[in-house]
Amino acid sequence: MYRIIEQTIGQFAKAVFPATCLLAGLLVCASLSAQSNSSESPYTRFGLGRFDPSGHASNRGMGGLGIGIRDARAVNPMNPASYSAVDSLTFIFDLGASAGFYWAKEGSHSSTRKLGNFEYATMLFPVTKYAGVSLGILPLATAGYQYGSVQPIEGLDKQNYTRIYQGTGNLNNLYIGAAIEPIEGLSVGANFSYLFGTYNHSRRVSYSVGTALDPTISSRLELDALRGKIGLQYAWQLANRRRIVFGATYDTSVKFKSKLFTEQFLISNQQIVEHLHGDTVRGTGLYTAPEMYGLGVSVDFSPRLIAGVDLQYGRWSDASFYKSQCEYQNQWRIAIGGQYIPNAEEIHSTKQLRYRAGLSLGNSYLKLPTTKGAEGYHQLGLSAGIAFPLVDRRSFVQMSLEYDRLIPTNKDMISEHSLRLTLGLTFNEGWFRKLKLN
C-alpha cells in the first residue's frame, strides 16, 4: 500500500510541479502588471463588452477552432458533445491564464496598455465508457476602458475641461455538462450554465480650474441568468485511422435578472463632496442575449494532423439593453485552423510536441454612434500555439499566441491591435489505472 501511495504522489509531482510553478508565475505577473484586465477597448463601454468565443489555450492556438474537434485528451466546452470522447480511465483538469498588450490609434493619437487575467478552470471525467461529465468556469464577456477628450472652457483663457470615461466588468460562465455516445460515431451533449457578472462605468468632467467641482455619473450593473447549450458530433470513420467529425451547437437566448444602480455626485480633489442623485432599477428581461448557432467540421488524419473550420452566428438584432446608446446587429465568425504532431506514438517528448495555427474573421454585434450614423467593425485574428508534453506524456503545458486586429468600418473610428499569450496546464491523470509494482 505504501508503494502505491508513494508512486501516485511521485507521478503527480513530476507531472504537475514544473507547469504549476510556471502558471502561478504568470498569474501573479498578470495580476500585478495589468490589474486583471483581459480587455482594454473603448468599444467595450457599450453592450456587454467583448465576447471571447475562442475556448481554451488549445482552441485559441487554432484560431478558436472547437465545434468539430473531438479529442480524448482535452476539455472542449465549445461543443459539449465532445465530452464523451474522454478516455474511460482518465481524469482531465485544465486551467489557464493570459497576458498581453493592446494598442489603439485614433488619428494622430495612440495608446498602449497591458492586459492580463486568469482565464478558465475546467475538468472532465468519464462516468461510463460512452459518457463523460465536465464542469468549470469560463470567461464569456469582458469590458475595460479608460479614455477622454480635452476641450477649452468658453470665456476662460487657457482653461480646459476633460471628459473622462472609465469602466471595467466581466460576465462569467459557470457550467456543468455531460455527453453520451448512444450509437457508434454519434455523440450528444449539453451544458447547463449560470451566467453572472458585474459592470462598473463612470463619466466625469474634470476642470483645470482648481476650485471647480467635477460632476460625475457612475453606474454599477449586476447580471445573472441561466443558459443552456446543446451540442452534437458525428465522427465518420474512414480508412487508415482517418475520420471526419461534423459538429453543431445551439445556445439558448437569455433574459438576465439585473440590478442597475446609478449615482450622480460632485468630486473635489478626488473626494466626493456632494451626492446629487441616486437610483436603482431592478428587472428581468431589461438585458438579453440572443440565440447562438455553431457549425464545424474537422478532418482527422490520426494521429498526426487535424484541420478544420468553424462558423458561428448570433442573432444580436433580437437583443435588448436598457437605455442602450448603440444599435445591435447579427454577428458571425469563421475560424480555420489545425494541429500537427510529428509522431504521437514516439516515446521521446520532442516528437510529441503539438504545433497549432489558425486564423479567424468576424464582425461586431455592436453598431456604435458616430457622426456618420451607426457603424460597426470587423475583427481579424491570427494565432499559433504549441503544447509541451510533461514526463507522463499525457499531461501538457499549452501555449497560444494570438494577434487580433480590430478594423472599423468608418476610418474616423478607433483602430485596435492586441497581442495575447495564453498559458494553460492540461493535467491528464490515469486515476482508474492499476499501478504495476516492481
VOGU-3710 file (C-alpha; in Angstrom, 3 decimals, decimal comma):
1> myriieqtig> 0,000/0,000/0,000  2,842/2,398/0,873  4,481/1,727/-2,503  1,236/2,533/-4,297  0,781/5,835/-2,431  4,424/6,767/-2,979  4,232/6,092/-6,723  0,997/8,048/-7,034  2,398/11,118/-5,255  5,642/10,930/-7,192
11> qfakavfpat> 3,867/10,686/-10,520  1,656/13,647/-9,628  4,591/15,816/-8,545  6,702/15,048/-11,610  3,849/15,770/-13,977  2,412/18,895/-12,426  5,011/20,778/-10,386  7,017/22,479/-13,196  3,970/23,614/-15,116  2,160/24,719/-11,965
21> cllagllvca> 5,075/26,942/-10,954  5,192/28,455/-14,421  1,462/29,080/-14,460  1,485/30,548/-10,960  4,198/32,963/-12,033  2,130/34,112/-14,981  -0,931/34,589/-12,789  0,998/36,771/-10,362  2,616/38,819/-13,138  -0,675/39,282/-14,942
31> slsaqsnsse> -2,483/40,384/-11,793  0,223/42,820/-10,713  1,035/44,372/-14,067  -2,407/44,590/-15,608  -4,772/44,563/-12,623  -6,566/41,512/-14,037  -7,828/43,179/-17,207  -8,405/40,824/-20,123  -9,931/43,572/-22,279  -8,936/47,171/-22,941
41> spytrfglgr> -11,059/48,870/-25,567  -13,314/51,948/-25,722  -15,806/49,807/-27,638  -16,426/47,696/-24,521  -18,217/50,660/-22,976  -21,270/49,510/-24,924  -23,368/46,361/-24,655  -21,821/43,580/-22,596  -18,292/44,307/-23,752  -16,240/41,959/-25,873
51> fdpsghasnr> -17,192/38,297/-26,166  -14,459/35,665/-26,282  -15,581/32,552/-28,189  -12,097/31,094/-28,634  -12,116/28,499/-25,839  -9,067/27,045/-24,102  -5,399/27,573/-24,998  -5,543/24,547/-27,297  -8,509/26,045/-29,189  -7,006/29,531/-29,269
61> gmgglgigir> -3,855/28,240/-30,931  -6,032/27,049/-33,822  -7,879/30,328/-34,339  -10,669/29,407/-31,927  -11,470/26,087/-33,596  -13,531/23,710/-31,454  -17,040/22,813/-32,646  -15,831/19,913/-34,785  -12,858/18,969/-32,580  -13,063/15,655/-30,747
71> daravnpmnp> -10,016/14,989/-28,572  -9,859/12,360/-25,825  -7,065/14,293/-24,063  -8,624/17,761/-23,841  -11,582/19,580/-22,318  -13,563/21,256/-25,094  -16,594/23,170/-23,740  -17,054/24,827/-27,151  -19,046/21,686/-28,008  -20,367/19,658/-25,046
81> asysavdslt> -20,804/16,622/-27,296  -17,015/16,241/-27,178  -17,115/15,152/-23,515  -17,978/11,561/-24,451  -14,600/11,238/-26,192  -12,782/11,182/-22,845  -10,843/8,017/-22,090  -12,736/5,869/-19,594  -9,620/5,610/-17,379  -8,607/9,276/-17,146
91> fifdlgasag> -9,409/12,477/-15,313  -8,575/15,815/-17,008  -8,110/19,162/-15,286  -7,444/22,250/-17,411  -6,674/25,799/-16,302  -5,174/28,848/-17,952  -4,154/32,492/-17,694  -3,234/35,171/-20,194  -1,072/38,271/-20,531  -0,544/40,664/-23,402
101> fywakegshs> -0,532/44,145/-24,872  -3,130/46,394/-26,501  -2,540/49,244/-28,946  -5,145/51,784/-30,087  -4,943/54,582/-32,629  -7,315/57,422/-33,475  -5,975/59,936/-35,954  -2,593/61,089/-34,657  -3,250/59,839/-31,115  -2,226/56,389/-29,880
111> strklgnfey> -2,022/54,485/-26,600  -0,625/51,216/-25,255  -1,952/49,152/-22,345  -1,060/45,900/-20,622  -3,503/43,017/-20,360  -3,621/40,010/-18,079  -6,114/37,742/-16,401  -6,920/34,304/-15,075  -8,898/32,750/-17,916  -10,500/29,391/-17,126
121> atmlfpvtky> -10,576/26,305/-14,928  -12,357/23,176/-16,158  -12,366/19,442/-15,574  -13,574/16,380/-17,448  -14,044/12,797/-16,308  -15,832/9,666/-17,547  -18,923/8,160/-15,949  -19,162/5,184/-18,314  -17,228/4,012/-21,348  -19,543/6,084/-23,561
131> agvslgilpl> -20,288/9,123/-21,392  -18,393/11,992/-19,797  -19,089/14,895/-17,454  -17,428/18,318/-17,407  -17,664/21,355/-15,159  -15,805/24,613/-14,821  -15,775/28,371/-15,129  -15,048/30,325/-18,313  -14,988/33,982/-19,374  -17,934/34,945/-21,566
141> atagyqygsv> -17,512/38,704/-21,997  -15,211/41,410/-20,641  -15,132/45,197/-20,537  -12,260/47,527/-19,779  -11,551/51,055/-20,973  -10,205/54,453/-19,964  -10,216/57,353/-22,374  -11,140/61,021/-22,603  -11,079/64,257/-24,568  -9,893/67,779/-23,715
151> qpiegldkqn> -11,982/70,847/-24,589  -11,478/74,581/-23,860  -13,721/76,317/-21,317  -15,649/79,093/-23,021  -14,914/82,514/-21,587  -11,789/81,425/-19,689  -8,452/81,884/-21,410  -6,115/78,856/-21,310  -8,513/76,844/-19,160  -9,750/73,391/-20,207
161> ytriyqgtgn> -12,016/70,607/-19,097  -11,579/66,885/-19,717  -14,320/64,333/-20,299  -13,148/61,063/-18,740  -14,766/57,675/-19,407  -13,781/54,636/-17,343  -15,164/51,155/-16,949  -14,449/47,542/-16,055  -16,553/44,425/-15,945  -16,980/40,817/-16,901
171> lnnlyigaai> -19,573/38,164/-17,487  -18,651/34,643/-16,363  -19,936/31,218/-17,323  -20,111/28,635/-14,536  -21,219/25,390/-16,155  -21,779/21,688/-15,737  -22,283/19,466/-18,754  -22,493/15,879/-19,897  -22,348/13,919/-23,130  -23,183/10,412/-24,236
181> epieglsvga> -22,472/8,363/-27,343  -25,748/6,408/-27,786  -24,642/4,829/-31,058  -21,196/4,459/-32,548  -19,992/7,721/-34,044  -22,848/9,929/-32,783  -22,442/11,986/-29,604  -24,968/14,240/-27,900  -24,110/16,673/-25,110  -25,432/19,628/-23,173
191> nfsylfgtyn> -24,181/22,342/-20,828  -26,243/23,929/-18,092  -24,745/27,337/-17,269  -25,118/30,011/-14,645  -24,061/33,359/-16,110  -23,100/36,114/-13,690  -21,112/39,312/-13,696  -20,759/42,965/-12,731  -20,022/46,059/-14,825  -18,866/49,413/-13,444
201> hsrrvsysvg> -18,964/52,532/-15,629  -18,270/56,185/-14,868  -18,339/59,513/-16,714  -16,625/62,555/-15,256  -15,942/66,128/-16,312  -12,675/67,342/-14,792  -11,930/71,071/-14,828  -8,452/72,580/-14,855  -9,705/75,354/-12,554  -8,533/74,364/-9,080
211> taldptissr> -11,676/75,377/-7,177  -14,152/73,782/-9,590  -16,236/70,738/-8,668  -16,172/67,817/-11,096  -19,624/66,357/-11,919  -19,553/62,547/-12,103  -22,051/59,848/-13,046  -21,280/56,273/-12,032  -23,233/53,073/-12,562  -22,963/49,504/-11,345
221> leldalrgki> -24,769/46,765/-13,267  -25,199/43,280/-11,803  -26,406/40,488/-14,094  -27,209/36,809/-13,694  -29,149/34,230/-15,673  -29,380/30,559/-16,592  -28,500/29,300/-20,054  -28,462/26,014/-21,919  -26,174/24,775/-24,671  -26,739/21,698/-26,830
231> glqyawqlan> -24,057/20,039/-28,913  -23,878/17,267/-31,497  -20,920/15,499/-33,066  -20,769/12,743/-35,635  -17,476/11,000/-36,384  -17,364/9,384/-39,817  -14,611/6,788/-39,776  -12,507/6,403/-42,912  -9,699/4,048/-43,838  -6,213/4,216/-42,304
241> rrrivfgaty> -7,386/5,673/-38,967  -8,733/8,788/-40,649  -12,059/10,353/-39,834  -14,235/13,402/-40,468  -16,018/14,938/-37,485  -19,127/17,061/-38,018  -20,268/19,284/-35,144  -23,169/21,584/-34,327  -24,084/23,705/-31,291  -27,049/25,744/-30,139
251> dtsvkfkskl> -27,136/28,250/-27,244  -30,491/29,354/-25,890  -31,434/33,016/-25,597  -31,026/34,677/-22,208  -33,134/37,072/-20,164  -30,889/38,442/-17,454  -32,024/39,295/-13,976  -30,500/42,745/-13,486  -29,835/45,390/-10,869  -28,636/48,794/-12,083
261> fteqflisnq> -27,536/51,356/-9,508  -26,796/54,853/-10,832  -25,406/57,745/-8,810  -24,596/61,387/-9,575  -22,211/63,355/-7,368  -19,586/66,118/-7,283  -15,861/65,499/-6,757  -13,132/67,797/-5,486  -9,515/66,650/-5,005  -10,557/63,032/-5,657
271> qivehlhgdt> -13,129/63,180/-2,832  -16,921/63,117/-3,075  -18,193/66,386/-1,635  -21,872/66,203/-2,565  -24,334/63,496/-3,632  -26,843/64,787/-6,165  -28,996/61,808/-7,080  -29,176/58,035/-6,830  -31,441/55,496/-8,478  -31,814/51,706/-8,585
281> vrgtglytap> -33,572/49,795/-11,355  -34,283/46,073/-10,983  -35,864/43,796/-13,517  -35,823/40,665/-15,641  -35,503/40,956/-19,392  -34,154/44,515/-19,452  -30,915/42,961/-20,728  -30,973/39,961/-23,048  -28,592/37,856/-25,119  -29,766/36,031/-28,252
291> emyglgvsvd> -29,697/32,504/-29,564  -26,333/31,366/-30,894  -25,636/28,749/-33,559  -22,450/26,952/-34,492  -21,325/24,526/-37,202  -17,942/22,886/-37,508  -16,112/20,164/-39,360  -12,651/18,710/-38,869  -10,594/16,181/-40,789  -8,515/13,974/-38,517
301> fsprliagvd> -5,535/12,289/-40,157  -4,890/10,419/-36,929  -2,643/10,600/-35,108  -0,580/13,357/-36,743  -2,736/16,030/-38,371  -6,073/17,717/-37,654  -7,557/20,534/-39,758  -10,968/22,132/-39,551  -13,290/25,085/-39,922  -15,976/26,579/-37,637
311> lqygrwsdas> -18,801/29,013/-38,317  -20,664/30,784/-35,502  -23,701/33,023/-35,795  -25,584/35,090/-33,207  -28,916/36,858/-33,672  -27,921/40,018/-31,823  -30,505/42,094/-33,666  -33,005/40,432/-31,291  -31,110/41,548/-28,157  -32,265/44,339/-25,869
321> fyksqceyqn> -30,359/46,567/-23,430  -31,896/49,042/-21,020  -31,371/52,618/-22,266  -28,883/51,448/-24,869  -26,751/54,062/-26,627  -25,973/51,875/-29,634  -27,598/49,524/-32,131  -27,163/45,767/-32,448  -26,655/43,589/-35,489  -26,370/39,872/-36,160
331> qwriaiggqy> -22,856/38,590/-35,604  -20,857/35,969/-37,483  -17,408/34,479/-37,025  -15,419/31,974/-39,071  -12,328/30,153/-37,810  -9,875/27,966/-39,733  -7,063/26,075/-38,061  -5,229/22,879/-37,439  -2,770/20,874/-35,371  0,305/18,844/-36,312
341> ipnaeeihst> 2,125/16,209/-34,222  5,439/14,888/-35,653  4,957/11,434/-34,129  2,312/10,907/-31,470  3,462/7,334/-30,838  7,146/8,173/-30,328  8,357/7,866/-26,736  10,563/10,982/-26,959  8,676/14,091/-25,852  10,081/16,271/-28,668
351> kqlryragls> 8,283/14,088/-31,192  5,017/14,582/-29,308  5,010/18,370/-29,445  1,710/19,673/-30,788  2,052/22,572/-33,217  -1,040/24,664/-33,930  -2,005/27,561/-36,166  -5,198/29,278/-37,226  -6,997/32,414/-38,297  -10,415/33,918/-37,692
361> lgnsylklpt> -12,599/36,672/-39,087  -15,823/38,122/-37,758  -17,952/41,222/-37,348  -19,118/43,119/-34,280  -22,502/42,668/-32,653  -22,459/46,417/-31,918  -23,134/49,377/-34,197  -21,773/52,419/-32,426  -22,930/56,040/-32,724  -20,683/58,183/-34,945
371> tkgaegyhql> -21,013/61,453/-36,849  -21,911/59,372/-39,914  -24,501/57,205/-38,193  -24,254/53,800/-36,522  -21,084/51,934/-37,539  -19,542/48,594/-36,618  -16,201/46,898/-37,098  -14,556/43,635/-38,141  -12,051/41,542/-36,222  -9,191/39,634/-37,828
381> glsagiafpl> -7,246/37,142/-35,741  -4,056/35,167/-36,354  -2,795/32,601/-33,878  -0,137/29,986/-33,263  0,277/27,513/-30,450  2,344/24,692/-29,083  1,806/22,015/-26,439  4,693/20,521/-24,466  4,137/17,038/-23,009  5,163/16,528/-19,395
391> vdrrsfvqms> 7,033/13,489/-18,120  3,929/11,318/-18,007  3,331/12,102/-21,739  -0,396/12,555/-21,047  -0,331/15,998/-19,436  0,642/19,120/-21,369  1,715/22,713/-20,926  -0,314/24,614/-23,520  0,767/27,913/-25,080  -1,007/30,068/-27,649
401> leydrliptn> -0,119/33,458/-29,087  -2,923/35,482/-30,671  -2,756/38,657/-32,701  -6,078/40,436/-33,053  -6,800/43,448/-35,228  -9,989/45,477/-34,972  -10,862/47,134/-38,283  -13,624/49,783/-38,043  -15,986/50,288/-40,973  -15,518/54,053/-40,553
411> kdmisehslr> -11,927/55,282/-40,854  -12,623/58,015/-38,281  -13,222/55,387/-35,585  -10,540/53,914/-33,316  -8,469/51,062/-34,759  -7,030/48,499/-32,355  -4,371/45,802/-32,201  -3,744/43,314/-29,423  -1,279/40,525/-28,716  -2,233/37,894/-26,137
421> ltlgltfneg> -0,241/34,975/-24,752  -2,313/32,263/-23,090  -0,591/29,676/-20,926  -2,522/26,613/-19,831  -1,956/23,388/-17,966  -3,790/20,264/-19,061  -3,397/17,683/-16,319  -4,405/14,213/-17,524  -4,201/11,596/-14,810  -4,987/7,877/-15,061
431> wfrklkln> -6,946/7,705/-11,842  -8,539/4,394/-12,611  -5,457/2,591/-13,913  -3,833/-0,086/-11,807  -0,242/0,706/-10,859  2,275/-2,030/-11,532  4,710/-2,782/-8,710  8,273/-3,886/-9,372
//
